């Protein structure tokens, strides 16, 4: 009761309703050019802001535009009443210890930990769960502004070496190094031009396999297409120039490779993809044969084949072949014909999200209406037990080797911070390893529920709702609707300090599980892709309509938020139904659906979106592309676009062009601003200080434009 009173006092400090309108904003003038392109043979499309695609690192003109926009944006945001109070509250809620699930290798345990407000999490190591952890790598010492981050890491089989990657300013490009864990010193090795790849050590711990791209041409590193990925072997202590080329396919420069050494060290498995879709070819090499060549096991890009582990020549895969919600099969490479495959775990009514082989047993994570359900099976597929998660929410972890007796997992929900448990695979006993303690947050103050609503075509769609108890359904609650709906990625209940503060401000948080995501398997995913991508937007719009019709909120109080593919979602929804929303927060979004595939990793996304080079797909893309569907004279909601100048995944030109076009089209007094972060990328590795500043700006913007009372 006392904590609830303190929170109420904090957000009642200003007893006024405030709105800041675009009438007082003078936007920078944005140049327009005479640029047109012809699609599908005859459709001429104007692109007047094409010049904003140029790399801010290379173009003084674009850099000047960025500076002018930021000056207007930060001037506006800095004057918002309550912003400092929101930032202070965010900092207070964010200031709790966070820890990842430990990874065990070579007799050591590795995990990341953040004491609270550290810009970057620190990598720790310990030799047993009872030992005192020691700092292994602290990326906070790498840069003054906290913009250099630790990426992936993997330990050698004998526990002597740790390969780890460093990323600067949020870039997807990483540089891999090797640390000697006995001396604590780095070897001179530097492995460059690596993106979307991890390392897989050989059994003898002498080196690892990895994938890399050719060195880009000068000036093209952050804009050019990523093509010609190849697999190399790197021996510890040698220069990258001596790395051995293991696999390439010059005839297919758009193919990508994920190398994985089997746990017994006998085979190198090469999972091949040509986009983001879970459709793989699979090859393997017998590492006992020094002159052996790669053998094709799966020869067509038709289904998912995610390698789980092996028993000698018997390989276990999670697949959606004849099972859109997933199953596990065993393939004996000595007799690999499909007729001889053995089903270990059949498809069930729930979506099989992940499987690991630990302690001689399969641990299967299912999604039951986007909530975690974890079960343990023996090697023959016989059910052993269900894991007691203790929380109705999300679970992650369950990694380890087939001979390990233990594994670790984490559980969390919208209002319950993550707890990490050690799990005895044989007995099912779980022991608390780490629990996050968040000051000033009582989960009992909030209500979390799941509802199902009907989309435009009659499809039932789940949505989570979270808010302070005692909510009145009077249509007057500020509500933030979040969505993603793409790339087979499921949106699950997760603890986020920013959302907790939003709820403490009196806001309702809604998470819609849209088609295009991975909540219900392959069919749910495909129902929100390519020619039927509009289903995703219809699902999102229907969620907003449900919230209004059920009196949770009203259009003037309803905001929408999403990032990356979710930024596209917000852009499409606000251009199709500007009347339904009072504010929009599109982040690092894909906004030009006709040209996305011409930059960096954009070519991968044609699996979900299709391509404007295809006449049928062009018609659909052009029909919803946010940049191309803005119309002058329309009253659009208050919009704060967010991106970063060094985003080399969804290049910032998407957001630049969309913001410029929206500023020109806007006919209502609602503001249209773009916030462009410096020395940051798509989101990964962003320092805590920058995250808090950005969220404070977003929540203050929503408060100002939804009329939230302080």
C-alpha positions as CSV (number, residue, x, y, z in Angstrom):
1,X,0.0,0.0,0.0
2,X,2.8,2.4,0.9
3,X,4.6,1.7,-2.4
4,X,1.4,2.2,-4.4
5,X,0.9,5.6,-2.6
6,X,4.5,6.6,-3.4
7,X,4.0,5.7,-7.1
8,X,0.8,7.6,-7.2
9,X,2.4,10.7,-5.7
10,X,5.3,10.5,-8.2
11,X,3.0,10.6,-11.2
12,X,0.6,13.1,-9.7
13,X,3.3,15.7,-9.2
14,X,1.9,17.8,-12.1
15,X,-1.9,17.9,-11.9
16,X,-2.4,19.2,-15.4
17,X,-3.2,17.7,-18.8
18,X,-0.8,18.9,-21.5
19,X,-0.8,18.7,-25.2
20,X,2.0,20.0,-27.5
21,X,0.9,20.5,-31.1
22,X,2.7,20.8,-34.4
23,X,1.5,24.4,-34.7
24,X,4.5,25.5,-32.7
25,X,7.0,23.3,-34.7
26,X,8.9,24.6,-37.7
27,X,10.2,21.5,-39.5
28,X,13.4,21.6,-41.5
29,X,12.8,22.1,-45.2
30,X,13.6,18.8,-47.0
31,X,14.7,18.9,-50.6
32,X,12.8,16.9,-53.2
33,X,14.3,15.5,-56.4
34,X,12.8,14.4,-59.7
35,X,13.3,10.6,-59.2
36,X,11.0,8.0,-60.7
37,X,11.3,4.3,-61.2
38,X,9.2,1.9,-63.3
39,X,7.9,-1.4,-61.8
40,X,6.0,-4.3,-63.2
41,X,6.8,-3.1,-66.7
42,X,4.6,0.1,-66.7
43,X,4.0,1.5,-63.2
44,X,5.9,4.7,-62.6
45,X,6.6,5.4,-59.0
46,X,8.0,8.7,-57.7
47,X,10.7,8.7,-55.0
48,X,11.3,12.4,-54.2
49,X,13.4,11.7,-51.2
50,X,15.8,9.2,-52.7
51,X,18.8,11.3,-51.7
52,X,18.1,10.5,-48.1
53,X,19.2,7.0,-48.7
54,X,22.8,8.1,-49.0
55,X,25.0,7.0,-46.1
56,X,25.2,9.6,-43.4
57,X,28.9,8.7,-43.0
58,X,29.6,9.7,-46.6
59,X,27.1,12.5,-47.4
60,X,27.4,15.9,-45.8
61,X,24.0,16.8,-47.2
62,X,22.3,13.9,-45.3
63,X,24.3,14.6,-42.2
64,X,23.1,18.2,-42.3
65,X,19.5,17.0,-42.6
66,X,20.0,14.7,-39.6
67,X,21.4,17.5,-37.5
68,X,18.6,19.8,-38.4
69,X,15.9,17.2,-37.6
70,X,17.5,16.3,-34.3
71,X,17.7,19.9,-33.3
72,X,13.9,20.3,-33.8
73,X,13.1,17.0,-32.2
74,X,15.3,17.3,-29.1
75,X,14.2,20.9,-28.6
76,X,10.6,19.7,-28.5
77,X,11.2,16.7,-26.3
78,X,13.4,18.6,-23.9
79,X,10.5,21.0,-23.1
80,X,7.9,18.4,-22.4
81,X,6.5,18.6,-18.8
82,X,7.2,15.4,-16.8
83,X,10.0,14.1,-19.0
84,X,12.6,14.3,-16.2
85,X,10.2,12.6,-13.8
86,X,9.7,9.8,-16.3
87,X,13.4,9.4,-16.8
88,X,14.1,9.3,-13.1
89,X,11.4,6.6,-12.7
90,X,12.8,4.6,-15.6
91,X,16.3,4.8,-14.0
92,X,15.0,3.7,-10.7
93,X,13.1,0.7,-12.1
94,X,16.0,-0.2,-14.4
95,X,18.5,-0.3,-11.6
96,X,18.4,-3.9,-10.6
97,X,20.8,-6.8,-11.2
98,X,20.2,-8.8,-14.3
99,X,21.8,-12.1,-15.2
100,X,21.7,-14.5,-18.2
101,X,21.4,-18.3,-18.2
102,X,24.8,-19.8,-17.6
103,X,26.5,-21.7,-20.5
104,X,28.7,-24.6,-19.4
105,X,31.7,-25.7,-21.4
106,X,35.1,-27.1,-20.6
107,X,34.4,-27.3,-16.9
108,X,33.5,-23.7,-16.7
109,X,30.3,-21.7,-16.4
110,X,29.8,-18.4,-18.4
111,X,27.1,-15.8,-18.0
112,X,26.5,-12.1,-18.4
113,X,25.6,-9.9,-15.6
114,X,24.6,-6.2,-15.3
115,X,24.6,-4.6,-11.8
116,X,21.7,-2.3,-12.8
117,X,22.6,0.7,-14.9
118,X,25.9,-0.5,-16.4
119,X,25.9,0.5,-20.1
120,X,27.0,-3.0,-21.1
121,X,26.6,-6.4,-19.4
122,X,29.8,-8.0,-18.1
123,X,30.8,-11.5,-18.9
124,X,31.6,-13.6,-15.9
125,X,33.2,-17.1,-15.4
126,X,33.1,-19.6,-12.6
127,X,34.3,-23.2,-12.2
128,X,31.2,-24.3,-10.3
129,X,27.9,-22.8,-9.3
130,X,29.1,-22.5,-5.8
131,X,32.3,-20.5,-6.7
132,X,32.6,-16.8,-6.6
133,X,32.2,-15.5,-10.2
134,X,35.2,-13.7,-11.7
135,X,35.0,-10.9,-14.3
136,X,36.2,-12.3,-17.7
137,X,35.3,-9.5,-20.1
138,X,34.0,-6.0,-19.2
139,X,33.0,-4.2,-22.4
140,X,32.4,-1.0,-20.3
141,X,36.1,-0.5,-20.4
142,X,36.2,-0.4,-24.2
143,X,34.7,3.0,-24.8
144,X,33.8,6.1,-22.8
145,X,30.3,6.3,-24.2
146,X,29.5,2.6,-23.8
147,X,28.8,2.0,-27.5
148,X,31.2,-0.9,-27.9
149,X,29.5,-4.1,-27.0
150,X,30.3,-7.8,-26.5
151,X,28.6,-9.9,-29.1
152,X,28.6,-13.7,-29.2
153,X,31.1,-16.0,-27.4
154,X,32.0,-19.7,-27.4
155,X,34.5,-21.7,-25.3
156,X,36.7,-24.4,-26.6
157,X,36.0,-28.0,-25.6
158,X,38.9,-28.1,-23.1
159,X,38.0,-24.8,-21.6
160,X,41.3,-23.1,-22.5
161,X,40.1,-20.6,-25.0
162,X,37.2,-18.3,-25.4
163,X,36.3,-16.8,-28.8
164,X,34.3,-13.6,-28.5
165,X,33.1,-10.8,-30.7
166,X,33.1,-7.1,-30.4
167,X,30.6,-4.7,-32.2
168,X,31.0,-1.0,-32.4
169,X,28.2,1.6,-32.5
170,X,25.5,-1.1,-32.9
171,X,26.8,-2.4,-36.2
172,X,26.1,-6.0,-37.3
173,X,29.7,-6.3,-38.3
174,X,31.8,-7.9,-35.6
175,X,35.4,-8.6,-34.9
176,X,36.2,-11.9,-33.3
177,X,39.1,-12.4,-30.8
178,X,40.4,-15.3,-28.7
179,X,41.1,-15.0,-25.0
180,X,43.4,-17.5,-23.2
181,X,41.4,-18.3,-20.1
182,X,44.5,-19.4,-18.2
183,X,46.4,-16.2,-18.6
184,X,43.5,-13.9,-19.1
185,X,45.3,-12.4,-22.2
186,X,44.0,-12.2,-25.7
187,X,45.9,-13.9,-28.6
188,X,46.8,-11.6,-31.5
189,X,44.1,-13.1,-33.7
190,X,41.5,-10.8,-35.2
191,X,38.8,-12.2,-37.4
192,X,37.0,-9.5,-39.4
193,X,34.1,-9.1,-41.8
194,X,31.9,-11.5,-39.8
195,X,28.2,-10.9,-39.7
196,X,25.3,-13.2,-38.7
197,X,27.7,-16.0,-37.7
198,X,29.0,-17.7,-34.6
199,X,32.0,-19.9,-34.0
200,X,32.0,-23.7,-33.6
201,X,35.2,-25.2,-32.1
202,X,36.7,-28.5,-33.1
203,X,36.9,-31.2,-30.5
204,X,40.7,-30.8,-30.2
205,X,40.2,-27.1,-29.2
206,X,42.8,-26.0,-31.7
207,X,40.5,-23.9,-33.8
208,X,36.9,-23.2,-35.0
209,X,34.7,-22.9,-38.0
210,X,32.9,-19.6,-38.9
211,X,31.3,-17.8,-41.8
212,X,32.3,-14.5,-43.2
213,X,31.7,-12.1,-46.1
214,X,34.4,-10.7,-48.5
215,X,35.8,-7.4,-47.4
216,X,33.4,-4.7,-48.8
217,X,34.5,-2.1,-51.3
218,X,35.5,1.2,-49.8
219,X,32.5,3.1,-48.6
220,X,30.1,0.2,-49.0
221,X,30.5,-1.6,-45.6
222,X,27.3,-0.1,-44.1
223,X,25.0,0.1,-47.2
224,X,26.1,-2.6,-49.7
225,X,24.4,-5.9,-50.1
226,X,25.8,-8.9,-48.1
227,X,26.6,-11.6,-50.6
228,X,29.1,-14.4,-51.1
229,X,29.3,-15.7,-47.5
230,X,31.8,-18.5,-47.1
231,X,32.9,-20.9,-44.4
232,X,36.4,-20.9,-43.0
233,X,38.4,-22.7,-40.4
234,X,40.6,-20.6,-38.1
235,X,43.4,-22.1,-36.0
236,X,44.0,-20.3,-32.7
237,X,47.2,-18.2,-32.7
238,X,47.4,-17.7,-36.5
239,X,46.5,-14.7,-38.7
240,X,43.1,-14.6,-40.5
241,X,45.0,-14.6,-43.8
242,X,45.9,-18.2,-43.1
243,X,42.4,-19.4,-42.5
244,X,41.4,-22.4,-44.6
245,X,38.4,-22.0,-46.9
246,X,36.1,-24.9,-46.1
247,X,33.0,-24.3,-48.2
248,X,31.7,-21.8,-50.8
249,X,29.3,-21.9,-53.7
250,X,30.1,-19.3,-56.3
251,X,27.0,-20.1,-58.3
252,X,24.8,-19.1,-55.4
253,X,26.1,-15.8,-53.8
254,X,22.9,-15.3,-52.0
255,X,23.3,-18.5,-49.9
256,X,24.4,-18.3,-46.3
257,X,26.0,-21.0,-44.0
258,X,25.8,-21.9,-40.4
259,X,28.6,-24.3,-39.4
260,X,28.2,-26.6,-36.4
261,X,30.6,-29.2,-35.1
262,X,28.7,-32.2,-33.6
263,X,29.3,-32.7,-29.9
264,X,31.4,-35.8,-30.5
265,X,33.6,-33.8,-32.8
266,X,33.2,-36.2,-35.7
267,X,31.1,-34.1,-38.1
268,X,30.8,-30.6,-39.4
269,X,27.2,-29.8,-40.2
270,X,26.6,-27.0,-42.7
271,X,23.0,-25.6,-42.5
272,X,22.4,-23.6,-45.7
273,X,19.8,-20.9,-46.1
274,X,19.0,-18.2,-48.7
275,X,16.8,-15.9,-46.6
276,X,15.1,-15.6,-43.3
277,X,12.6,-18.4,-43.8
278,X,13.3,-21.7,-42.0
279,X,13.9,-23.6,-45.2
280,X,17.3,-25.3,-45.2
281,X,19.6,-27.4,-47.2
282,X,21.9,-29.5,-45.0
283,X,25.4,-30.8,-45.8
284,X,27.9,-32.5,-43.6
285,X,31.6,-33.4,-43.6
286,X,33.3,-36.3,-41.8
287,X,36.1,-34.5,-40.0
288,X,37.8,-37.9,-39.5
289,X,38.4,-37.9,-43.3
290,X,41.0,-35.1,-44.0
291,X,40.3,-35.1,-47.7
292,X,36.6,-35.8,-47.4
293,X,34.1,-33.6,-49.3
294,X,30.8,-32.3,-48.1
295,X,27.9,-34.7,-48.4
296,X,24.4,-33.4,-49.1
297,X,21.8,-34.7,-46.6
298,X,18.9,-32.4,-47.4
299,X,19.1,-31.1,-50.9
300,X,16.1,-28.7,-51.2
301,X,15.0,-25.4,-49.5
302,X,11.6,-26.7,-48.6
303,X,11.5,-27.2,-44.8
304,X,13.1,-26.5,-41.5
305,X,15.9,-28.8,-40.4
306,X,17.4,-27.5,-37.1
307,X,20.2,-29.6,-35.9
308,X,19.6,-30.7,-32.3
309,X,22.5,-33.2,-31.7
310,X,23.6,-36.7,-32.7
311,X,24.4,-40.2,-31.6
312,X,27.3,-41.0,-33.9
313,X,25.8,-41.2,-37.4
314,X,22.3,-40.6,-36.2
315,X,21.4,-37.0,-36.5
316,X,18.4,-35.4,-34.7
317,X,16.5,-32.5,-36.3
318,X,13.6,-30.3,-35.4
319,X,11.6,-30.1,-38.6
320,X,8.3,-28.8,-40.0
321,X,8.2,-31.4,-42.7
322,X,4.6,-32.8,-42.6
323,X,4.3,-31.0,-39.3
324,X,3.7,-27.2,-39.5
325,X,3.9,-27.0,-35.7
326,X,7.1,-29.0,-35.5
327,X,8.4,-32.4,-34.7
328,X,11.7,-34.2,-34.1
329,X,13.1,-36.8,-36.4
330,X,16.2,-39.0,-36.5
331,X,18.2,-39.4,-39.7
332,X,20.8,-42.1,-40.0
333,X,23.3,-40.7,-42.5
334,X,24.3,-44.3,-43.4
335,X,20.8,-44.8,-44.7
336,X,19.5,-41.3,-45.2
337,X,16.4,-42.0,-47.5
338,X,13.3,-40.4,-46.1
339,X,11.6,-43.7,-45.9
340,X,14.0,-44.7,-43.2
341,X,13.7,-41.6,-41.0
342,X,12.4,-42.2,-37.5
343,X,10.0,-39.9,-35.8
344,X,11.0,-39.2,-32.2
345,X,8.6,-36.4,-31.1
346,X,5.4,-36.2,-33.2
347,X,3.6,-32.9,-33.8
348,X,1.2,-31.9,-31.1
349,X,-1.5,-29.2,-30.8
350,X,1.1,-26.8,-29.5
351,X,3.9,-25.2,-31.4
352,X,7.3,-26.8,-30.9
353,X,9.5,-23.7,-30.5
354,X,12.9,-25.2,-29.5
355,X,14.5,-28.6,-28.6
356,X,17.8,-29.4,-26.9
357,X,19.5,-32.7,-26.1
358,X,20.9,-32.5,-22.6
359,X,21.6,-35.3,-20.1
360,X,20.6,-37.9,-22.6
361,X,17.1,-36.5,-22.9
362,X,15.2,-34.1,-25.2
363,X,14.0,-30.9,-23.6
364,X,11.2,-29.5,-25.7
365,X,9.9,-26.0,-25.4
366,X,6.4,-25.5,-26.7
367,X,4.3,-22.4,-27.1
368,X,0.7,-22.8,-25.9
369,X,-1.1,-19.7,-27.1
370,X,2.3,-17.9,-26.9
371,X,3.0,-19.1,-23.3
372,X,5.8,-21.4,-22.5
373,X,5.2,-25.1,-21.9
374,X,8.4,-27.3,-21.4
375,X,8.5,-31.1,-21.4
376,X,11.2,-33.7,-21.1
377,X,11.4,-36.9,-23.2
378,X,13.8,-39.8,-23.3
379,X,15.8,-40.6,-26.5
380,X,13.0,-42.7,-27.8
381,X,10.5,-39.9,-27.4
382,X,8.7,-41.2,-24.3
383,X,7.4,-38.5,-22.1
384,X,9.3,-38.2,-18.8
385,X,7.8,-35.1,-17.2
386,X,6.7,-31.5,-17.6
387,X,9.0,-28.9,-16.2
388,X,7.5,-26.8,-13.4
389,X,8.2,-23.3,-14.6
390,X,6.4,-21.6,-11.7
391,X,5.4,-18.6,-13.9
392,X,2.8,-18.3,-16.6
393,X,5.0,-16.6,-19.1
394,X,8.2,-17.3,-21.0
395,X,11.1,-19.7,-20.6
396,X,14.5,-19.8,-22.2
397,X,17.8,-21.7,-21.8
398,X,17.9,-25.5,-21.4
399,X,21.3,-25.6,-23.2
400,X,24.1,-28.1,-22.6
401,X,25.7,-31.3,-23.8
402,X,24.2,-34.7,-24.2
403,X,26.3,-36.0,-21.3
404,X,25.6,-33.1,-18.9
405,X,23.6,-33.9,-15.8
406,X,22.4,-30.3,-15.4
407,X,21.1,-27.4,-17.4
408,X,19.9,-23.9,-16.6
409,X,16.8,-22.0,-17.6
410,X,15.2,-18.6,-17.0
411,X,11.5,-17.7,-16.6
412,X,9.7,-14.3,-16.6
413,X,6.4,-12.6,-17.3
414,X,5.2,-9.1,-17.9
415,X,5.3,-8.3,-14.2
416,X,7.7,-10.9,-12.8
417,X,11.4,-10.2,-13.4
418,X,13.6,-13.1,-14.7
419,X,14.7,-15.9,-12.3
420,X,17.4,-18.4,-13.3
421,X,17.2,-22.0,-12.2
422,X,19.6,-25.0,-12.2
423,X,17.7,-28.0,-13.4
424,X,18.7,-31.6,-12.7
425,X,17.8,-33.4,-15.9
426,X,17.6,-36.9,-14.3
427,X,15.5,-36.0,-11.3
428,X,13.6,-32.9,-12.4
429,X,14.7,-31.0,-9.3
430,X,15.2,-27.3,-9.9
431,X,17.3,-25.0,-7.7
432,X,17.2,-21.2,-7.7
433,X,20.5,-19.9,-9.2
434,X,19.6,-16.2,-9.5
435,X,16.6,-14.0,-8.9
436,X,16.2,-10.4,-10.1
437,X,14.9,-8.1,-7.4
438,X,13.3,-5.0,-8.7
439,X,12.9,-2.2,-6.2
440,X,9.6,-0.4,-6.2
441,X,7.7,-3.0,-8.3
442,X,5.1,-5.2,-6.7
443,X,3.7,-7.7,-9.2
444,X,0.5,-7.9,-7.2
445,X,-0.3,-4.3,-8.1
446,X,-0.9,-5.4,-11.7
447,X,-3.3,-7.5,-13.6
448,X,-2.2,-9.6,-16.6
449,X,-4.7,-11.4,-18.9
450,X,-5.0,-13.0,-22.3
451,X,-7.9,-12.3,-24.6
452,X,-8.8,-13.5,-28.1
453,X,-10.3,-11.2,-30.7
454,X,-11.5,-11.6,-34.2
455,X,-9.6,-10.2,-37.1
456,X,-11.0,-9.0,-40.4
457,X,-11.3,-12.4,-42.0
458,X,-12.6,-14.1,-38.9
459,X,-9.3,-15.4,-37.6
460,X,-9.0,-15.6,-33.8
461,X,-5.9,-13.7,-32.6
462,X,-4.5,-13.8,-29.0
463,X,-3.5,-10.6,-27.2
464,X,-2.0,-10.1,-23.8
465,X,-3.1,-7.1,-21.6
466,X,-1.2,-5.8,-18.6
467,X,-2.2,-2.8,-16.4
468,X,-2.6,-1.6,-12.8
469,X,-5.4,-3.3,-10.9
470,X,-8.6,-1.3,-10.5
471,X,-8.7,-0.2,-14.1
472,X,-12.0,1.4,-15.2
473,X,-13.3,0.4,-18.6
474,X,-14.5,3.9,-19.5
475,X,-12.7,4.3,-22.8
476,X,-10.3,6.9,-21.3
477,X,-7.2,4.9,-20.5
478,X,-4.0,5.7,-22.3
479,X,-3.1,2.4,-24.1
480,X,0.0,1.3,-25.9
481,X,-0.5,-1.5,-28.4
482,X,2.7,-3.3,-29.4
483,X,3.2,-5.8,-32.3
484,X,5.7,-7.4,-34.6
485,X,4.1,-10.1,-36.8
486,X,6.9,-11.3,-38.9
487,X,9.8,-13.7,-39.7
488,X,8.3,-16.6,-37.6
489,X,9.3,-14.7,-34.4
490,X,6.9,-15.3,-31.5
491,X,6.1,-12.4,-29.2
492,X,6.0,-13.8,-25.6
493,X,5.4,-12.4,-22.2
494,X,8.6,-10.6,-21.1
495,X,9.7,-8.4,-18.3
496,X,10.6,-4.9,-19.5
497,X,11.2,-2.0,-17.1
498,X,9.9,0.5,-19.7
499,X,6.6,-1.3,-19.8
500,X,6.3,-1.4,-16.1
501,X,6.8,2.4,-15.9
502,X,4.2,2.8,-18.6
503,X,1.7,0.9,-16.5
504,X,2.7,2.8,-13.4
505,X,1.9,5.9,-15.3
506,X,-1.7,4.6,-15.6
507,X,-1.2,3.1,-19.1
508,X,-2.5,-0.2,-20.4
509,X,0.0,-2.3,-22.3
510,X,-1.3,-4.6,-25.0
511,X,0.7,-7.2,-27.0
512,X,-1.0,-8.7,-30.0
513,X,0.2,-12.0,-31.4
514,X,-0.2,-11.3,-35.1
515,X,0.0,-13.6,-38.1
516,X,3.4,-13.6,-39.6
517,X,4.9,-14.4,-36.2
518,X,5.9,-17.8,-34.8
519,X,3.3,-18.3,-32.1
520,X,1.5,-21.2,-33.9
521,X,4.0,-22.6,-36.3
522,X,4.6,-22.5,-40.0
523,X,1.1,-21.9,-41.1
524,X,0.6,-19.0,-38.8
525,X,3.8,-17.5,-40.1
526,X,3.0,-18.0,-43.8
527,X,-0.4,-16.5,-43.3
528,X,1.3,-13.1,-42.7
529,X,3.8,-13.1,-45.5
530,X,4.2,-12.1,-49.2
531,X,0.9,-11.9,-51.0
532,X,-1.1,-12.1,-47.7
533,X,1.1,-9.8,-45.6
534,X,-2.0,-7.6,-45.2
535,X,-3.3,-10.1,-42.7
536,X,-0.7,-8.9,-40.3
537,X,-1.9,-5.3,-40.6
538,X,-5.5,-6.4,-40.4
539,X,-4.8,-8.3,-37.2
540,X,-3.1,-5.2,-35.6
541,X,-5.9,-2.9,-36.6
542,X,-8.5,-5.3,-35.3
543,X,-6.6,-5.4,-32.0
544,X,-6.9,-1.6,-31.8
545,X,-10.6,-1.8,-32.7
546,X,-11.2,-4.4,-29.9
547,X,-9.5,-2.2,-27.3
548,X,-11.7,0.7,-28.3
549,X,-15.0,-1.3,-28.5
550,X,-14.3,-3.0,-25.1
551,X,-13.8,0.4,-23.5
552,X,-10.2,0.0,-22.6
553,X,-9.4,3.1,-24.5
554,X,-10.4,5.4,-27.3
555,X,-8.7,6.4,-30.6
556,X,-7.4,9.7,-29.1
557,X,-5.8,7.7,-26.2
558,X,-4.5,4.7,-28.3
559,X,-0.8,4.6,-29.3
560,X,1.0,1.9,-31.4
561,X,4.6,0.8,-31.2
562,X,6.9,-1.6,-33.0
563,X,10.4,-1.9,-34.2
564,X,12.1,-3.2,-37.4
565,X,9.4,-5.4,-39.0
566,X,7.3,-3.9,-36.2
567,X,8.2,-0.4,-37.5
568,X,6.8,-1.4,-40.8
569,X,3.7,-2.7,-39.0
570,X,3.2,0.7,-37.3
571,X,3.8,2.6,-40.5
572,X,1.3,0.5,-42.4
573,X,-1.3,0.6,-39.7
574,X,-1.1,4.4,-39.3
575,X,-1.3,5.0,-43.0
576,X,-4.3,2.7,-43.5
577,X,-6.2,3.7,-40.3
578,X,-5.0,7.1,-39.2
579,X,-8.3,7.7,-37.5
580,X,-7.8,4.8,-35.1
581,X,-4.7,6.0,-33.3
582,X,-3.7,9.0,-31.3
583,X,0.1,8.4,-31.5
584,X,2.6,6.2,-33.2
585,X,6.1,5.1,-32.4
586,X,7.7,3.4,-35.4
587,X,11.3,2.3,-34.6
588,X,14.0,1.4,-37.1
589,X,11.2,0.4,-39.5
590,X,11.3,-1.0,-43.1
591,X,9.3,1.8,-44.7
592,X,10.2,1.6,-48.4
593,X,8.9,-1.8,-49.5
594,X,10.1,-1.3,-53.1
595,X,13.8,-0.9,-52.4
596,X,14.5,-2.7,-49.1
597,X,16.2,-5.6,-50.8
598,X,18.9,-3.4,-52.3
599,X,20.7,-2.7,-49.0
600,X,22.8,-4.8,-46.6
601,X,20.7,-7.7,-45.2
602,X,17.5,-6.6,-47.0
603,X,17.8,-9.3,-49.6
604,X,17.1,-11.9,-46.9
605,X,13.7,-10.5,-46.1
606,X,12.2,-11.3,-49.5
607,X,11.3,-14.6,-47.9
608,X,8.7,-12.7,-45.8
609,X,7.9,-9.8,-48.0
610,X,8.4,-10.8,-51.5
611,X,10.2,-8.5,-54.0
612,X,9.2,-5.5,-56.1
613,X,11.1,-7.3,-58.9
614,X,8.1,-9.7,-59.1
615,X,5.1,-8.1,-60.7
616,X,2.5,-9.8,-58.4
617,X,4.4,-9.1,-55.3
618,X,5.1,-5.5,-56.4
619,X,1.4,-4.9,-56.5
620,X,1.0,-6.0,-52.9
621,X,4.1,-4.2,-51.6
622,X,3.1,-1.0,-53.3
623,X,-0.3,-1.3,-51.8
624,X,0.9,-1.1,-48.2
625,X,4.4,0.4,-48.3
626,X,4.3,3.1,-45.6
627,X,6.5,5.6,-47.5
628,X,4.4,5.3,-50.7
629,X,1.0,5.4,-49.1
630,X,1.2,8.7,-47.2
631,X,-1.3,11.2,-48.7
632,X,-1.5,15.0,-48.3
633,X,-4.4,16.3,-46.5
634,X,-4.8,13.3,-44.1
635,X,-4.8,13.9,-40.4
636,X,-2.1,11.4,-39.2
637,X,-1.5,10.7,-35.5
638,X,1.3,12.3,-33.5
639,X,4.4,10.4,-34.6
640,X,7.8,10.0,-33.2
641,X,10.0,8.0,-35.6
642,X,13.2,6.6,-34.1
643,X,16.3,5.3,-35.9
644,X,20.0,5.4,-35.6
645,X,22.7,6.9,-37.9
646,X,24.7,3.7,-38.0
647,X,22.0,1.1,-38.4
648,X,23.4,-1.3,-41.0
649,X,20.5,-3.7,-40.9
650,X,17.5,-1.6,-41.7
651,X,19.4,1.3,-43.1
652,X,18.2,4.7,-41.7
653,X,17.2,5.9,-45.1
654,X,13.9,4.1,-44.6
655,X,13.0,6.2,-41.6
656,X,14.5,9.4,-43.1
657,X,12.3,9.2,-46.2
658,X,9.2,8.2,-44.3
659,X,9.6,11.1,-41.8
660,X,10.2,13.6,-44.6
661,X,7.1,12.5,-46.5
662,X,5.0,12.4,-43.3
663,X,6.0,15.9,-42.4
664,X,5.0,17.1,-45.8
665,X,1.7,15.2,-45.8
666,X,0.5,15.9,-42.2
667,X,-2.6,18.1,-42.1
668,X,-3.4,17.8,-38.4
669,X,-1.7,19.8,-35.6
670,X,-0.2,16.6,-34.2
671,X,3.6,16.6,-34.3
672,X,5.7,14.5,-36.7
673,X,9.3,14.1,-35.4
674,X,12.2,11.9,-36.1
675,X,14.7,11.1,-33.3
676,X,18.0,9.9,-34.8
677,X,20.4,8.3,-32.3
678,X,24.1,8.7,-32.9
679,X,26.7,5.9,-32.6
680,X,24.0,3.3,-32.4
681,X,22.6,0.7,-34.8
682,X,19.5,-1.5,-35.1
683,X,19.3,-1.9,-31.3
684,X,21.8,-4.6,-30.4
685,X,24.5,-3.4,-28.0
686,X,22.9,-0.1,-27.3
687,X,24.1,1.3,-24.0
688,X,21.7,1.4,-21.1
689,X,22.0,5.2,-20.8
690,X,20.9,5.7,-24.4
691,X,18.0,3.2,-24.0
692,X,16.7,5.1,-20.9
693,X,17.0,8.5,-22.7
694,X,15.1,7.1,-25.7
695,X,12.3,5.6,-23.7
696,X,12.0,8.7,-21.6
697,X,11.5,10.7,-24.8
698,X,9.0,8.2,-26.1
699,X,6.9,8.0,-23.0
700,X,7.0,11.9,-22.6
701,X,5.9,12.2,-26.2
702,X,3.0,9.8,-25.6
703,X,2.0,11.6,-22.4
704,X,2.0,15.0,-24.2
705,X,-0.1,13.7,-27.2
706,X,-2.5,11.3,-25.5
707,X,-3.3,13.8,-22.7
708,X,-2.0,11.9,-19.8
709,X,-2.6,13.6,-16.5
710,X,0.4,14.0,-14.2
